[in-house]
Amino acid sequence: MRAIFFDASGVLFENGTVRFIESLEWEGRGQHAALEAIVSGPLSWALRRGEIEPADFWSMVENDVRAITGLATGAFRDRWIASFFPHRGMEALLSDLTERGHELGIIAETVKDRVDALERLHPWTALPRLKFRSFEVREDKRDGGLFRHAHRLAGPFAERPLMIEDDPASALRAEAAGFDVILFQDVEQLRALLL
């Protein structure tokens, strides 16, 4: 039995932020840099780290969202969340790993609105019981803090837990924090390596 942790955006789910930006650009609702400044800029990171509340974030970016995209912040937020699709076969993989006795977890840079919506839409996200999310612990992966926090609190599995990560830089930070790491390619790769 082993603790296996998954990144959310890019591993459990396709990277919805990339998909969202591309869809808005395709519709002519803003240029990449301006859209990225909203969803990945300093205020967005403050939101991910739980330093500001979602309502405050949306209030602060409201004028930019409307000026750049023509959308109200509620519509913008809902479309962003709706851009996250689970990787095909991920639910079955997590179920199989749970049945084999592995303890599953999530280590993710994310926001509460997205977590709440995706957990409602995809009940299988309850299979990973150990959850370390940036907005809850006020850490992120950019300096390795979220990985170090998760490793410290992973309980009896902390000796060499496994992290499934899609970002090479984050994978290196996870290794430095004490995780074994698999760089995610697709669900078939994980199934072959883990089952």
PyRosetta script that sets phi, psi and omega in degrees:
from pyrosetta import init, pose_from_sequence

init()
pose = pose_from_sequence("MRAIFFDASGVLFENGTVRFIESLEWEGRGQHAALEAIVSGPLSWALRRGEIEPADFWSMVENDVRAITGLATGAFRDRWIASFFPHRGMEALLSDLTERGHELGIIAETVKDRVDALERLHPWTALPRLKFRSFEVREDKRDGGLFRHAHRLAGPFAERPLMIEDDPASALRAEAAGFDVILFQDVEQLRALLL")
pose.set_psi(1, 138.4)
pose.set_omega(1, -175.6)
pose.set_phi(2, -144.2)
pose.set_psi(2, 151.8)
pose.set_omega(2, 172.3)
pose.set_phi(3, -85.7)
pose.set_psi(3, 125.9)
pose.set_omega(3, 179.3)
pose.set_phi(4, -122.0)
pose.set_psi(4, 119.2)
pose.set_omega(4, -178.5)
pose.set_phi(5, -105.4)
pose.set_psi(5, 145.3)
pose.set_omega(5, -178.8)
pose.set_phi(6, -122.9)
pose.set_psi(6, 138.8)
pose.set_omega(6, 165.7)
pose.set_phi(7, -70.6)
pose.set_psi(7, 154.3)
pose.set_omega(7, -179.3)
pose.set_phi(8, -89.9)
pose.set_psi(8, -67.8)
pose.set_omega(8, -176.9)
pose.set_phi(9, -78.5)
pose.set_psi(9, 110.5)
pose.set_omega(9, -178.3)
pose.set_phi(10, 113.4)
pose.set_psi(10, -22.9)
pose.set_omega(10, 179.4)
pose.set_phi(11, -118.5)
pose.set_psi(11, -69.8)
pose.set_omega(11, 176.7)
pose.set_phi(12, -63.6)
pose.set_psi(12, -40.3)
pose.set_omega(12, -179.0)
pose.set_phi(13, -122.6)
pose.set_psi(13, 153.5)
pose.set_omega(13, 170.2)
pose.set_phi(14, -62.1)
pose.set_psi(14, 155.4)
pose.set_omega(14, -178.7)
pose.set_phi(15, -70.4)
pose.set_psi(15, 97.4)
pose.set_omega(15, -176.2)
pose.set_phi(16, -68.6)
pose.set_psi(16, -28.0)
pose.set_omega(16, -179.8)
pose.set_phi(17, -66.5)
pose.set_psi(17, -43.3)
pose.set_omega(17, 177.6)
pose.set_phi(18, -62.6)
pose.set_psi(18, -46.9)
pose.set_omega(18, 179.7)
pose.set_phi(19, -59.8)
pose.set_psi(19, -42.3)
pose.set_omega(19, -178.5)
pose.set_phi(20, -62.4)
pose.set_psi(20, -49.3)
pose.set_omega(20, 179.2)
pose.set_phi(21, -60.0)
pose.set_psi(21, -44.9)
pose.set_omega(21, 179.8)
pose.set_phi(22, -60.9)
pose.set_psi(22, -40.3)
pose.set_omega(22, -178.6)
pose.set_phi(23, -67.3)
pose.set_psi(23, -39.0)
pose.set_omega(23, 178.4)
pose.set_phi(24, -67.8)
pose.set_psi(24, -40.1)
pose.set_omega(24, 177.3)
pose.set_phi(25, -62.8)
pose.set_psi(25, -43.3)
pose.set_omega(25, -179.4)
pose.set_phi(26, -60.6)
pose.set_psi(26, -35.0)
pose.set_omega(26, 178.9)
pose.set_phi(27, -80.4)
pose.set_psi(27, -4.4)
pose.set_omega(27, -177.4)
pose.set_phi(28, 77.7)
pose.set_psi(28, 25.6)
pose.set_omega(28, -178.5)
pose.set_phi(29, -102.6)
pose.set_psi(29, 47.0)
pose.set_omega(29, 175.5)
pose.set_phi(30, 121.0)
pose.set_psi(30, 157.3)
pose.set_omega(30, 177.2)
pose.set_phi(31, -93.0)
pose.set_psi(31, 156.4)
pose.set_omega(31, -174.4)
pose.set_phi(32, -52.3)
pose.set_psi(32, -50.7)
pose.set_omega(32, -175.1)
pose.set_phi(33, -61.5)
pose.set_psi(33, -41.7)
pose.set_omega(33, -178.8)
pose.set_phi(34, -68.6)
pose.set_psi(34, -40.0)
pose.set_omega(34, 178.2)
pose.set_phi(35, -67.6)
pose.set_psi(35, -42.6)
pose.set_omega(35, 179.4)
pose.set_phi(36, -64.0)
pose.set_psi(36, -33.2)
pose.set_omega(36, 178.3)
pose.set_phi(37, -61.5)
pose.set_psi(37, -32.0)
pose.set_omega(37, 178.5)
pose.set_phi(38, -77.0)
pose.set_psi(38, -50.2)
pose.set_omega(38, -171.4)
pose.set_phi(39, -87.4)
pose.set_psi(39, -15.1)
pose.set_omega(39, -179.2)
pose.set_phi(40, -134.3)
pose.set_psi(40, 12.5)
pose.set_omega(40, -180.0)
pose.set_phi(41, -83.0)
pose.set_psi(41, -175.2)
pose.set_omega(41, -176.8)
pose.set_phi(42, -56.2)
pose.set_psi(42, -40.4)
pose.set_omega(42, 179.1)
pose.set_phi(43, -65.7)
pose.set_psi(43, -38.3)
pose.set_omega(43, 178.0)
pose.set_phi(44, -63.6)
pose.set_psi(44, -38.2)
pose.set_omega(44, 177.6)
pose.set_phi(45, -69.4)
pose.set_psi(45, -34.8)
pose.set_omega(45, 175.3)
pose.set_phi(46, -63.5)
pose.set_psi(46, -37.7)
pose.set_omega(46, 176.4)
pose.set_phi(47, -65.8)
pose.set_psi(47, -47.0)
pose.set_omega(47, 179.5)
pose.set_phi(48, -60.3)
pose.set_psi(48, -33.5)
pose.set_omega(48, -179.1)
pose.set_phi(49, -87.4)
pose.set_psi(49, 3.9)
pose.set_omega(49, 178.4)
pose.set_phi(50, 71.6)
pose.set_psi(50, 19.1)
pose.set_omega(50, -179.2)
pose.set_phi(51, -83.6)
pose.set_psi(51, -21.0)
pose.set_omega(51, 172.7)
pose.set_phi(52, -133.1)
pose.set_psi(52, 153.7)
pose.set_omega(52, 179.4)
pose.set_phi(53, -79.8)
pose.set_psi(53, 152.4)
pose.set_omega(53, 179.0)
pose.set_phi(54, -53.5)
pose.set_psi(54, -43.7)
pose.set_omega(54, -179.0)
pose.set_phi(55, -61.3)
pose.set_psi(55, -38.2)
pose.set_omega(55, 179.1)
pose.set_phi(56, -67.9)
pose.set_psi(56, -41.9)
pose.set_omega(56, 178.2)
pose.set_phi(57, -58.1)
pose.set_psi(57, -51.1)
pose.set_omega(57, -176.5)
pose.set_phi(58, -64.9)
pose.set_psi(58, -32.7)
pose.set_omega(58, 175.5)
pose.set_phi(59, -66.5)
pose.set_psi(59, -40.5)
pose.set_omega(59, -178.3)
pose.set_phi(60, -70.2)
pose.set_psi(60, -30.7)
pose.set_omega(60, -177.9)
pose.set_phi(61, -100.6)
pose.set_psi(61, 2.7)
pose.set_omega(61, -174.2)
pose.set_phi(62, -55.0)
pose.set_psi(62, -49.0)
pose.set_omega(62, -177.6)
pose.set_phi(63, -64.5)
pose.set_psi(63, -40.8)
pose.set_omega(63, 178.8)
pose.set_phi(64, -65.2)
pose.set_psi(64, -44.2)
pose.set_omega(64, 179.5)
pose.set_phi(65, -58.2)
pose.set_psi(65, -47.3)
pose.set_omega(65, -178.2)
pose.set_phi(66, -66.9)
pose.set_psi(66, -42.8)
pose.set_omega(66, -178.3)
pose.set_phi(67, -66.1)
pose.set_psi(67, -39.0)
pose.set_omega(67, -175.3)
pose.set_phi(68, -82.4)
pose.set_psi(68, -40.9)
pose.set_omega(68, -172.0)
pose.set_phi(69, -111.8)
pose.set_psi(69, -19.3)
pose.set_omega(69, -173.9)
pose.set_phi(70, 78.4)
pose.set_psi(70, 5.8)
pose.set_omega(70, -178.1)
pose.set_phi(71, -101.1)
pose.set_psi(71, 149.8)
pose.set_omega(71, 168.9)
pose.set_phi(72, -72.0)
pose.set_psi(72, 154.7)
pose.set_omega(72, -176.4)
pose.set_phi(73, -61.8)
pose.set_psi(73, -34.9)
pose.set_omega(73, 178.7)
pose.set_phi(74, -61.9)
pose.set_psi(74, -44.4)
pose.set_omega(74, 178.8)
pose.set_phi(75, -66.6)
pose.set_psi(75, -40.7)
pose.set_omega(75, 178.0)
pose.set_phi(76, -60.2)
pose.set_psi(76, -49.6)
pose.set_omega(76, -179.8)
pose.set_phi(77, -60.4)
pose.set_psi(77, -46.5)
pose.set_omega(77, -177.5)
pose.set_phi(78, -63.9)
pose.set_psi(78, -39.3)
pose.set_omega(78, 178.2)
pose.set_phi(79, -68.1)
pose.set_psi(79, -36.5)
pose.set_omega(79, 178.2)
pose.set_phi(80, -62.3)
pose.set_psi(80, -49.2)
pose.set_omega(80, -179.9)
pose.set_phi(81, -62.8)
pose.set_psi(81, -41.4)
pose.set_omega(81, -177.7)
pose.set_phi(82, -68.1)
pose.set_psi(82, -10.0)
pose.set_omega(82, -179.7)
pose.set_phi(83, -82.5)
pose.set_psi(83, -3.8)
pose.set_omega(83, -179.9)
pose.set_phi(84, -94.7)
pose.set_psi(84, 112.9)
pose.set_omega(84, 179.0)
pose.set_phi(85, -113.8)
pose.set_psi(85, 136.6)
pose.set_omega(85, 177.7)
pose.set_phi(86, -65.2)
pose.set_psi(86, 145.1)
pose.set_omega(86, 172.6)
pose.set_phi(87, -65.5)
pose.set_psi(87, 135.1)
pose.set_omega(87, -179.7)
pose.set_phi(88, -59.1)
pose.set_psi(88, 127.2)
pose.set_omega(88, 178.7)
pose.set_phi(89, 92.7)
pose.set_psi(89, -6.0)
pose.set_omega(89, -177.2)
pose.set_phi(90, -67.6)
pose.set_psi(90, -41.8)
pose.set_omega(90, 179.7)
pose.set_phi(91, -58.7)
pose.set_psi(91, -45.7)
pose.set_omega(91, 179.9)
pose.set_phi(92, -64.1)
pose.set_psi(92, -40.1)
pose.set_omega(92, 179.2)
pose.set_phi(93, -62.0)
pose.set_psi(93, -47.4)
pose.set_omega(93, -179.8)
pose.set_phi(94, -62.5)
pose.set_psi(94, -39.3)
pose.set_omega(94, 178.2)
pose.set_phi(95, -62.5)
pose.set_psi(95, -45.1)
pose.set_omega(95, 179.6)
pose.set_phi(96, -64.1)
pose.set_psi(96, -40.8)
pose.set_omega(96, 178.9)
pose.set_phi(97, -65.2)
pose.set_psi(97, -39.6)
pose.set_omega(97, 178.1)
pose.set_phi(98, -64.0)
pose.set_psi(98, -43.8)
pose.set_omega(98, 179.6)
pose.set_phi(99, -61.9)
pose.set_psi(99, -28.4)
pose.set_omega(99, 179.5)
pose.set_phi(100, -86.0)
pose.set_psi(100, 3.9)
pose.set_omega(100, 172.9)
pose.set_phi(101, 93.7)
pose.set_psi(101, 6.5)
pose.set_omega(101, 178.7)
pose.set_phi(102, -77.5)
pose.set_psi(102, 144.2)
pose.set_omega(102, 173.1)
pose.set_phi(103, -89.9)
pose.set_psi(103, 123.9)
pose.set_omega(103, -176.1)
pose.set_phi(104, -104.5)
pose.set_psi(104, 150.1)
pose.set_omega(104, 178.9)
pose.set_phi(105, -147.7)
pose.set_psi(105, 171.0)
pose.set_omega(105, 177.7)
pose.set_phi(106, -128.5)
pose.set_psi(106, 134.1)
pose.set_omega(106, 170.5)
pose.set_phi(107, -125.4)
pose.set_psi(107, 110.8)
pose.set_omega(107, -169.8)
pose.set_phi(108, -144.8)
pose.set_psi(108, 142.0)
pose.set_omega(108, 168.2)
pose.set_phi(109, -89.8)
pose.set_psi(109, 110.6)
pose.set_omega(109, -173.2)
pose.set_phi(110, -155.8)
pose.set_psi(110, -178.7)
pose.set_omega(110, -179.5)
pose.set_phi(111, -127.2)
pose.set_psi(111, 155.0)
pose.set_omega(111, -173.8)
pose.set_phi(112, -60.2)
pose.set_psi(112, -43.7)
pose.set_omega(112, -179.6)
pose.set_phi(113, -55.5)
pose.set_psi(113, -44.3)
pose.set_omega(113, -178.3)
pose.set_phi(114, -68.0)
pose.set_psi(114, -45.2)
pose.set_omega(114, 179.5)
pose.set_phi(115, -58.4)
pose.set_psi(115, -48.8)
pose.set_omega(115, -178.2)
pose.set_phi(116, -59.0)
pose.set_psi(116, -45.6)
pose.set_omega(116, -178.4)
pose.set_phi(117, -66.7)
pose.set_psi(117, -45.8)
pose.set_omega(117, -177.2)
pose.set_phi(118, -69.7)
pose.set_psi(118, -33.9)
pose.set_omega(118, 176.7)
pose.set_phi(119, -68.1)
pose.set_psi(119, -34.0)
pose.set_omega(119, 175.8)
pose.set_phi(120, -67.8)
pose.set_psi(120, -43.1)
pose.set_omega(120, -177.3)
pose.set_phi(121, -74.2)
pose.set_psi(121, -30.1)
pose.set_omega(121, -172.6)
pose.set_phi(122, -130.2)
pose.set_psi(122, 83.4)
pose.set_omega(122, -177.0)
pose.set_phi(123, -57.1)
pose.set_psi(123, -23.2)
pose.set_omega(123, 179.1)
pose.set_phi(124, -63.6)
pose.set_psi(124, -14.8)
pose.set_omega(124, 178.2)
pose.set_phi(125, -68.2)
pose.set_psi(125, -6.7)
pose.set_omega(125, 174.8)
pose.set_phi(126, -79.5)
pose.set_psi(126, -14.0)
pose.set_omega(126, 179.5)
pose.set_phi(127, -59.4)
pose.set_psi(127, -44.9)
pose.set_omega(127, 173.3)
pose.set_phi(128, -72.5)
pose.set_psi(128, 116.2)
pose.set_omega(128, -175.1)
pose.set_phi(129, -92.1)
pose.set_psi(129, -25.3)
pose.set_omega(129, 179.9)
pose.set_phi(130, -92.6)
pose.set_psi(130, 109.9)
pose.set_omega(130, -173.7)
pose.set_phi(131, -123.3)
pose.set_psi(131, 122.6)
pose.set_omega(131, 178.0)
pose.set_phi(132, -123.2)
pose.set_psi(132, 101.6)
pose.set_omega(132, -175.8)
pose.set_phi(133, -115.2)
pose.set_psi(133, 138.1)
pose.set_omega(133, -171.9)
pose.set_phi(134, -53.8)
pose.set_psi(134, -42.3)
pose.set_omega(134, -175.6)
pose.set_phi(135, -69.5)
pose.set_psi(135, -21.1)
pose.set_omega(135, 179.4)
pose.set_phi(136, -87.2)
pose.set_psi(136, -35.2)
pose.set_omega(136, -175.0)
pose.set_phi(137, -105.1)
pose.set_psi(137, -1.7)
pose.set_omega(137, 177.2)
pose.set_phi(138, 58.4)
pose.set_psi(138, 40.1)
pose.set_omega(138, 176.3)
pose.set_phi(139, -136.6)
pose.set_psi(139, 158.7)
pose.set_omega(139, 171.8)
pose.set_phi(140, -137.0)
pose.set_psi(140, -179.1)
pose.set_omega(140, -174.3)
pose.set_phi(141, -86.0)
pose.set_psi(141, -15.8)
pose.set_omega(141, -170.9)
pose.set_phi(142, -60.5)
pose.set_psi(142, -30.6)
pose.set_omega(142, 175.8)
pose.set_phi(143, -112.5)
pose.set_psi(143, 8.7)
pose.set_omega(143, -179.8)
pose.set_phi(144, 83.9)
pose.set_psi(144, -3.1)
pose.set_omega(144, -175.6)
pose.set_phi(145, -59.3)
pose.set_psi(145, -40.8)
pose.set_omega(145, -179.5)
pose.set_phi(146, -66.2)
pose.set_psi(146, -38.8)
pose.set_omega(146, 177.0)
pose.set_phi(147, -66.4)
pose.set_psi(147, -43.6)
pose.set_omega(147, 179.7)
pose.set_phi(148, -62.8)
pose.set_psi(148, -41.8)
pose.set_omega(148, 178.3)
pose.set_phi(149, -60.9)
pose.set_psi(149, -48.0)
pose.set_omega(149, -178.9)
pose.set_phi(150, -63.6)
pose.set_psi(150, -42.8)
pose.set_omega(150, -179.0)
pose.set_phi(151, -62.1)
pose.set_psi(151, -41.7)
pose.set_omega(151, 179.9)
pose.set_phi(152, -62.2)
pose.set_psi(152, -34.9)
pose.set_omega(152, -172.9)
pose.set_phi(153, -105.4)
pose.set_psi(153, 10.8)
pose.set_omega(153, -176.0)
pose.set_phi(154, -75.6)
pose.set_psi(154, 5.4)
pose.set_omega(154, 173.9)
pose.set_phi(155, 71.1)
pose.set_psi(155, -143.4)
pose.set_omega(155, -174.4)
pose.set_phi(156, -68.2)
pose.set_psi(156, -7.9)
pose.set_omega(156, -177.9)
pose.set_phi(157, -98.1)
pose.set_psi(157, 5.4)
pose.set_omega(157, -168.6)
pose.set_phi(158, -69.4)
pose.set_psi(158, -13.8)
pose.set_omega(158, -175.3)
pose.set_phi(159, -59.1)
pose.set_psi(159, -55.2)
pose.set_omega(159, 175.1)
pose.set_phi(160, -143.7)
pose.set_psi(160, 68.2)
pose.set_omega(160, 175.7)
pose.set_phi(161, -67.6)
pose.set_psi(161, 161.5)
pose.set_omega(161, -178.6)
pose.set_phi(162, -107.6)
pose.set_psi(162, 135.3)
pose.set_omega(162, 177.6)
pose.set_phi(163, -116.4)
pose.set_psi(163, 129.7)
pose.set_omega(163, 173.9)
pose.set_phi(164, -101.9)
pose.set_psi(164, 115.2)
pose.set_omega(164, -171.5)
pose.set_phi(165, -132.7)
pose.set_psi(165, 144.8)
pose.set_omega(165, 179.4)
pose.set_phi(166, -101.6)
pose.set_psi(166, -14.4)
pose.set_omega(166, -177.4)
pose.set_phi(167, -101.1)
pose.set_psi(167, 119.7)
pose.set_omega(167, -177.1)
pose.set_phi(168, -57.0)
pose.set_psi(168, -39.5)
pose.set_omega(168, 179.7)
pose.set_phi(169, -65.8)
pose.set_psi(169, -41.1)
pose.set_omega(169, 177.5)
pose.set_phi(170, -66.9)
pose.set_psi(170, -35.0)
pose.set_omega(170, 177.3)
pose.set_phi(171, -59.9)
pose.set_psi(171, -42.4)
pose.set_omega(171, 178.4)
pose.set_phi(172, -64.1)
pose.set_psi(172, -39.1)
pose.set_omega(172, 178.8)
pose.set_phi(173, -68.5)
pose.set_psi(173, -35.8)
pose.set_omega(173, 176.8)
pose.set_phi(174, -64.4)
pose.set_psi(174, -42.8)
pose.set_omega(174, 177.2)
pose.set_phi(175, -60.8)
pose.set_psi(175, -42.9)
pose.set_omega(175, -179.8)
pose.set_phi(176, -63.5)
pose.set_psi(176, -27.7)
pose.set_omega(176, 179.8)
pose.set_phi(177, -84.0)
pose.set_psi(177, -6.8)
pose.set_omega(177, 176.1)
pose.set_phi(178, 112.9)
pose.set_psi(178, 8.1)
pose.set_omega(178, 178.5)
pose.set_phi(179, -91.4)
pose.set_psi(179, 146.1)
pose.set_omega(179, 158.8)
pose.set_phi(180, -76.8)
pose.set_psi(180, 148.8)
pose.set_omega(180, -173.5)
pose.set_phi(181, -133.5)
pose.set_psi(181, 138.7)
pose.set_omega(181, 167.3)
pose.set_phi(182, -114.9)
pose.set_psi(182, 126.9)
pose.set_omega(182, 175.5)
pose.set_phi(183, -83.3)
pose.set_psi(183, 116.4)
pose.set_omega(183, -172.8)
pose.set_phi(184, -67.1)
pose.set_psi(184, 132.4)
pose.set_omega(184, 171.1)
pose.set_phi(185, -113.6)
pose.set_psi(185, -53.3)
pose.set_omega(185, 177.7)
pose.set_phi(186, -163.1)
pose.set_psi(186, 172.9)
pose.set_omega(186, -176.6)
pose.set_phi(187, -66.0)
pose.set_psi(187, -35.7)
pose.set_omega(187, -179.8)
pose.set_phi(188, -61.6)
pose.set_psi(188, -40.9)
pose.set_omega(188, 176.7)
pose.set_phi(189, -59.5)
pose.set_psi(189, -46.6)
pose.set_omega(189, -179.7)
pose.set_phi(190, -64.2)
pose.set_psi(190, -41.6)
pose.set_omega(190, -179.6)
pose.set_phi(191, -60.5)
pose.set_psi(191, -42.1)
pose.set_omega(191, -179.6)
pose.set_phi(192, -67.5)
pose.set_psi(192, -34.1)
pose.set_omega(192, -177.2)
pose.set_phi(193, -84.2)
pose.set_psi(193, -29.6)
pose.set_omega(193, -170.0)
pose.set_phi(194, -104.3)
pose.set_psi(194, -20.7)
pose.set_omega(194, -176.5)
pose.set_phi(195, -111.5)
pose.dump_pdb("model.pdb")
